[in-house]
Amino acid sequence: MLLKVTHAKYLKGYQLKLQFNDGLSGVINLQDHIHGPVFEPLKDKTFFKKFQLNRWTIEWENGADFAPEFLHELTAQQKKAIQPKS
């Protein structure tokens, strides 16, 4: 199955709530993942908020985007980190 981001919502700071076509959903923080020239404009939170959902993932008007697989892994890691240990 090809992973796709099916819903994305800005929360605060660099946090987004994402949902994927395999049913996974959760909140991620992209602050530590904004590196390199194409991502530099995303450090401005006003610009960061202006993402759009394309057919596969989230993207910004300057061409910056994150692979859906990368976003999925971050979401899964975050969910695992906040689940109580049994």
Steps between C-alpha positions, in 0.01 A plus 500: 500500500629844412483725802313827466426781740121534482450782750730760651422772752727764648494503881770731639871570466622236258238244596264340254227243546521248218287213379611236251319270261593195713308642799796629701451847641678715753689817576856568387743782562715587197718761674807273512456393136515837327852501352645607168435782256156387380376471860646832622175696432308252719682635807264798469186367670276719284643327191497159670124527561435544127555138399266324261405139459584360159422149374762338727625729772523854632686766304576869504490752216882510479510129408592367846330177600552193716467144375184337632710205623712738711192669645341161568808382690507819709132460579546135600802588719310780672202275571731234642680755719179625663337160559525381861731204554327184621 
